[in-house]
Amino acid sequence: MILVTGGTGLVGSHLLYFLLKEKAQVRAIHRKNSDINSVKKVFELYTSEVDSLFNKIEWVEANITDIPALKLAFENITKVYHCAAFISFDPSKYKVLKKANVEGTANIVNLCLANNVEKICYVSSVATFGNPLNGEFITEETQWNPEEKNSVYGITKFGAEMEVWRGTQEGLDAVIVNPGVILGTSPDGGGSGIIITLGSSGIPFYPSGGIGVVDVQDVAKAMLLLMESKIKNEQFILVGENIYYEELLSKLAPLFGKKPPSKKLSKSLMFFLSSADWLLAKLSLKKRKLFKATVRSMFKTSFYDASKIKNNLAFKFTPLEETLERVAKETKKASN
């Protein structure tokens, strides 16, 4: 039996569909306050046989920091897809991030070892790589630099990777995937966070940075292929295309009947707004939304080389235009 953590999240929900499509026996864990029925909204994107597929999932209520509940979830498990994570760029959330991402992953790894699990696939992030010299593309060999201004999210995801590598030293077979910004529809009916929101809003401004993006379906398919392969103890960047924000938002805007952005955002203004956002939060006037780590990422160009997954599995990523058209259609349908 296969265990999926984070089954109600973006990657986990799409992965569940592809696993069930391959007729796998699947158990998925969920937190007490998560809505497992929201996963049906993702299944509806693929098939009309939503209930029959969904009912094949064995759901277990467990938090990845709750070891007794996890022990029950691991009974008769042969493979694990660890998708669960806490995502935040708020420095005040560091302890929560560390507990979920680092300690939670350590628990998963330890239980894999204790139960002789054949293989684990961990969903990490490109946030765990450092910056290359001379503007080169980032590869799996680009080393993490603890001296850089890393986000608290990136720090804890790197710590989680270290737990997985520790597991491989103790005999666990593992693969790690490092997706860029994932484009796809999540179980709550929304799109891909702030990127889709900005693209659909018709906002006239754009930041000067650039990012690597990937289709959620490609992430799920790559994970399945890696787990079915003989590849072990390796990690793979999953980025279908590198693109500047200006171009990405310009491609999205027409899909929502909006004009492309034409004015470049001021970096100094955004840092000022981030400071103002911090002050208002300190005064308890509003919840903080604009973090300095977010601003830095908006004006930073990080491009990635995904040759390793292409060469090892002859993997082909979905063309960006195809992904954007599909996600825009799904987002508009969800908002109606």
C-alpha positions as CSV (number, residue, x, y, z in Angstrom):
1,M,0.0,0.0,0.0
2,I,1.1,3.6,-0.8
3,L,1.0,6.4,1.8
4,V,0.5,10.0,0.7
5,T,1.0,12.8,3.2
6,G,-0.5,16.2,2.4
7,G,-3.2,14.6,0.4
8,T,-5.5,17.7,0.6
9,G,-2.8,20.0,-0.7
10,L,-2.0,21.1,-4.3
11,V,0.5,18.5,-5.2
12,G,-1.0,15.7,-3.0
13,S,-4.5,16.0,-4.4
14,H,-3.3,15.7,-8.0
15,L,-0.9,12.9,-7.1
16,L,-3.8,11.0,-5.5
17,Y,-5.7,11.1,-8.8
18,F,-2.7,9.8,-10.8
19,L,-2.0,7.0,-8.3
20,L,-5.7,5.9,-8.4
21,K,-5.7,6.0,-12.1
22,E,-2.9,3.5,-12.0
23,K,-5.1,1.4,-9.7
24,A,-2.7,1.7,-6.7
25,Q,-3.9,1.0,-3.2
26,V,-3.7,4.4,-1.5
27,R,-3.8,5.6,2.1
28,A,-3.7,9.4,2.7
29,I,-3.3,11.2,5.9
30,H,-5.1,14.5,6.7
31,R,-5.2,16.9,9.6
32,K,-8.3,17.1,11.9
33,N,-9.4,20.5,10.4
34,S,-8.7,19.7,6.7
35,D,-11.6,19.0,4.3
36,I,-10.9,15.7,2.5
37,N,-14.0,16.2,0.3
38,S,-12.4,19.3,-1.3
39,V,-10.1,16.8,-3.1
40,K,-13.1,15.8,-5.2
41,K,-12.9,19.3,-6.9
42,V,-9.5,18.3,-8.2
43,F,-10.7,14.9,-9.4
44,E,-13.5,16.7,-11.3
45,L,-10.8,18.2,-13.5
46,Y,-9.9,14.8,-14.8
47,T,-12.9,12.5,-14.6
48,S,-16.7,12.1,-14.2
49,E,-16.1,9.1,-12.0
50,V,-15.2,11.2,-9.0
51,D,-16.9,9.4,-6.2
52,S,-15.9,5.9,-7.3
53,L,-12.2,7.0,-7.4
54,F,-12.3,9.1,-4.2
55,N,-13.9,6.3,-2.2
56,K,-10.9,4.1,-2.9
57,I,-8.7,6.3,-0.8
58,E,-8.2,5.1,2.8
59,W,-8.1,8.3,4.8
60,V,-6.4,8.4,8.2
61,E,-6.5,11.4,10.5
62,A,-3.0,12.2,11.5
63,N,-0.6,15.1,11.8
64,I,3.0,14.5,10.7
65,T,4.1,15.7,14.2
66,D,1.8,13.2,15.9
67,I,3.9,10.0,16.1
68,P,1.2,7.6,17.6
69,A,-1.3,8.5,14.9
70,L,1.4,8.2,12.2
71,K,2.4,4.7,13.5
72,L,-1.1,3.5,12.7
73,A,-1.0,5.2,9.2
74,F,2.2,3.3,8.4
75,E,0.8,-0.2,8.8
76,N,1.4,-2.3,5.7
77,I,2.9,0.7,3.8
78,T,5.5,-0.1,1.1
79,K,6.1,3.4,-0.5
80,V,5.6,6.9,0.8
81,Y,5.0,10.2,-1.1
82,H,5.7,12.9,1.5
83,C,3.9,16.1,0.2
84,A,2.9,17.6,3.5
85,A,4.5,20.9,4.4
86,F,3.7,24.2,6.2
87,I,4.3,27.2,3.9
88,S,4.9,30.7,5.2
89,F,7.5,33.4,4.7
90,D,6.7,35.0,8.0
91,P,9.8,35.1,10.2
92,S,7.6,34.9,13.3
93,K,6.4,31.5,12.1
94,Y,9.8,29.9,12.2
95,K,9.2,27.6,15.1
96,V,5.9,26.3,13.5
97,L,7.7,25.9,10.2
98,K,10.5,24.0,11.8
99,K,8.2,21.7,13.7
100,A,6.1,20.8,10.7
101,N,8.8,20.7,7.9
102,V,11.9,19.5,9.8
103,E,10.6,17.5,12.7
104,G,7.6,16.2,10.7
105,T,9.9,15.0,8.0
106,A,12.2,13.4,10.5
107,N,9.1,11.5,11.9
108,I,8.2,10.3,8.4
109,V,11.8,9.1,7.7
110,N,12.0,7.3,11.0
111,L,8.8,5.5,10.5
112,C,9.9,4.6,6.9
113,L,13.0,3.0,8.5
114,A,11.1,1.3,11.3
115,N,8.6,-0.2,8.8
116,N,11.0,-1.2,6.1
117,V,9.4,1.1,3.5
118,E,10.9,0.4,0.1
119,K,11.2,4.0,-1.1
120,I,10.1,7.5,-0.3
121,C,9.6,10.6,-2.5
122,Y,9.9,13.9,-0.8
123,V,8.5,17.1,-2.3
124,S,11.0,19.8,-1.4
125,S,11.5,23.2,-3.2
126,V,13.9,25.1,-5.4
127,A,14.2,27.4,-2.3
128,T,16.8,24.9,-1.0
129,F,19.4,25.8,-3.6
130,G,21.9,28.6,-3.4
131,N,22.7,31.3,-6.0
132,P,25.1,30.4,-8.8
133,L,28.0,32.5,-9.8
134,N,28.0,34.7,-12.9
135,G,24.2,34.4,-13.5
136,E,24.4,30.7,-14.4
137,F,21.4,28.4,-14.3
138,I,20.8,26.7,-10.9
139,T,21.3,23.0,-10.9
140,E,21.1,20.2,-8.4
141,E,24.8,20.8,-7.7
142,T,24.2,24.5,-6.7
143,Q,25.0,24.3,-3.0
144,W,22.9,25.9,-0.3
145,N,24.5,28.9,1.3
146,P,23.5,29.5,4.9
147,E,25.1,33.0,4.8
148,E,22.6,34.3,2.2
149,K,19.3,36.0,3.1
150,N,17.3,32.8,3.0
151,S,13.6,32.7,3.8
152,V,12.4,30.9,6.9
153,Y,10.5,28.5,4.6
154,G,13.7,27.7,2.6
155,I,15.7,27.1,5.7
156,T,13.2,24.6,7.1
157,K,12.8,22.8,3.7
158,F,16.6,22.5,3.5
159,G,16.5,21.1,7.1
160,A,13.8,18.6,5.9
161,E,16.0,17.5,3.0
162,M,18.8,16.8,5.5
163,E,16.5,14.4,7.3
164,V,15.8,12.6,4.1
165,W,19.5,12.3,3.3
166,R,20.1,11.1,6.9
167,G,17.5,8.4,6.2
168,T,19.4,7.3,3.1
169,Q,22.5,6.9,5.2
170,E,20.5,4.5,7.4
171,G,19.3,2.4,4.5
172,L,16.2,4.1,3.2
173,D,15.9,4.5,-0.6
174,A,14.7,8.0,-1.5
175,V,14.2,10.6,-4.2
176,I,13.7,14.3,-3.7
177,V,11.9,16.6,-6.2
178,N,12.5,20.3,-6.1
179,P,9.6,22.0,-8.0
180,G,9.7,25.7,-9.0
181,V,6.5,27.8,-8.7
182,I,3.8,25.2,-9.2
183,L,0.9,26.1,-11.5
184,G,-2.3,24.3,-11.0
185,T,-5.7,24.2,-9.3
186,S,-5.8,23.3,-5.6
187,P,-8.6,21.5,-3.7
188,D,-10.0,24.8,-2.4
189,G,-10.9,25.7,-5.9
190,G,-8.3,28.4,-6.3
191,G,-5.4,28.8,-8.7
192,S,-1.7,29.1,-8.1
193,G,-1.6,31.7,-5.4
194,I,-0.5,35.2,-6.0
195,I,0.8,34.6,-9.6
196,I,-2.7,33.7,-10.9
197,T,-4.3,36.4,-8.7
198,L,-2.0,39.1,-10.2
199,G,-2.5,37.8,-13.7
200,S,-6.3,37.8,-13.5
201,S,-6.5,41.2,-11.7
202,G,-5.2,43.3,-14.6
203,I,-2.8,45.1,-12.3
204,P,-0.6,47.4,-14.5
205,F,2.6,46.8,-12.5
206,Y,5.2,44.0,-12.7
207,P,8.3,43.2,-10.7
208,S,11.7,42.9,-12.5
209,G,12.6,39.4,-11.3
210,G,12.3,36.0,-13.0
211,I,11.3,32.5,-11.8
212,G,11.1,28.9,-12.8
213,V,7.6,27.5,-13.1
214,V,6.1,24.0,-13.5
215,D,2.8,22.4,-14.1
216,V,1.3,20.5,-11.1
217,Q,0.5,17.6,-13.4
218,D,4.2,17.4,-14.4
219,V,5.2,17.3,-10.7
220,A,2.9,14.4,-10.0
221,K,3.9,12.5,-13.1
222,A,7.7,12.9,-12.4
223,M,7.2,11.7,-8.9
224,L,5.4,8.5,-10.1
225,L,8.1,7.8,-12.7
226,L,10.9,8.3,-10.2
227,M,9.3,6.0,-7.6
228,E,8.7,3.3,-10.3
229,S,12.3,3.6,-11.5
230,K,15.5,2.1,-10.0
231,I,16.8,5.7,-9.3
232,K,17.5,6.2,-5.7
233,N,19.2,8.7,-3.4
234,E,19.0,11.5,-6.0
235,Q,17.2,14.8,-6.3
236,F,15.7,16.5,-9.3
237,I,14.8,20.0,-10.2
238,L,11.3,20.2,-11.7
239,V,11.0,23.4,-13.8
240,G,9.3,23.4,-17.1
241,E,10.2,27.0,-18.1
242,N,12.1,29.9,-16.8
243,I,10.4,33.2,-17.3
244,Y,10.4,36.8,-16.1
245,Y,7.4,38.1,-14.2
246,E,6.6,40.6,-16.8
247,E,6.3,38.0,-19.5
248,L,4.4,35.6,-17.3
249,L,1.9,38.2,-16.2
250,S,1.6,39.4,-19.9
251,K,0.7,35.8,-20.9
252,L,-1.9,35.5,-18.1
253,A,-3.7,38.8,-18.4
254,P,-5.3,38.2,-21.9
255,L,-6.6,34.8,-20.6
256,F,-8.7,36.8,-18.1
257,G,-9.6,39.5,-20.5
258,K,-7.2,42.0,-19.0
259,K,-4.5,44.3,-20.3
260,P,-0.9,43.1,-19.8
261,P,1.2,45.1,-17.2
262,S,3.2,47.9,-18.5
263,K,4.8,49.6,-15.5
264,K,7.8,48.3,-13.6
265,L,7.5,48.1,-9.8
266,S,9.9,50.1,-7.7
267,K,12.0,47.8,-5.4
268,S,12.6,50.5,-2.9
269,L,8.8,51.3,-2.7
270,M,8.0,47.6,-2.1
271,F,10.5,47.4,0.7
272,F,9.0,50.5,2.2
273,L,5.5,49.0,1.9
274,S,6.9,45.8,3.6
275,S,8.2,47.9,6.5
276,A,4.8,49.6,6.8
277,D,3.1,46.3,6.7
278,W,5.3,45.1,9.6
279,L,4.6,48.2,11.6
280,L,0.8,47.9,11.1
281,A,1.0,44.3,12.2
282,K,2.9,45.2,15.3
283,L,0.2,47.7,16.2
284,S,-2.3,44.9,15.7
285,L,-4.1,46.9,12.9
286,K,-3.8,44.2,10.3
287,K,-2.4,40.8,9.6
288,R,1.0,40.9,7.9
289,K,1.1,40.0,4.2
290,L,4.1,41.5,2.6
291,F,7.3,40.0,3.9
292,K,10.8,41.1,3.0
293,A,11.6,37.6,1.7
294,T,8.7,37.9,-0.7
295,V,9.9,41.3,-1.9
296,R,13.4,40.0,-2.5
297,S,12.0,37.1,-4.5
298,M,10.0,39.5,-6.7
299,F,13.1,41.3,-7.8
300,K,15.5,38.4,-8.0
301,T,16.0,36.3,-11.1
302,S,16.4,32.6,-10.4
303,F,16.5,30.4,-13.4
304,Y,16.9,26.6,-13.2
305,D,18.3,23.8,-15.3
306,A,16.0,20.7,-15.3
307,S,18.3,18.6,-17.6
308,K,18.7,15.9,-15.0
309,I,15.1,14.8,-15.0
310,K,14.9,15.1,-18.8
311,N,18.0,13.0,-19.3
312,N,17.3,10.3,-16.7
313,L,13.7,9.7,-17.6
314,A,13.3,11.3,-21.0
315,F,10.8,13.5,-19.3
316,K,9.0,16.2,-21.2
317,F,7.4,19.1,-19.5
318,T,4.0,20.5,-20.5
319,P,4.3,23.7,-22.7
320,L,3.7,26.8,-20.5
321,E,1.0,28.2,-22.8
322,E,-1.0,24.9,-22.5
323,T,-0.6,25.0,-18.7
324,L,-1.7,28.7,-18.4
325,E,-4.7,28.2,-20.6
326,R,-5.9,25.2,-18.6
327,V,-5.3,26.8,-15.2
328,A,-7.0,30.0,-16.3
329,K,-10.0,28.0,-17.4
330,E,-10.1,26.1,-14.1
331,T,-9.8,29.3,-12.1
332,K,-12.6,31.1,-13.9
333,K,-14.8,28.0,-13.6
334,A,-14.1,27.9,-9.8
335,S,-15.0,31.6,-9.4
336,N,-18.3,31.4,-11.1
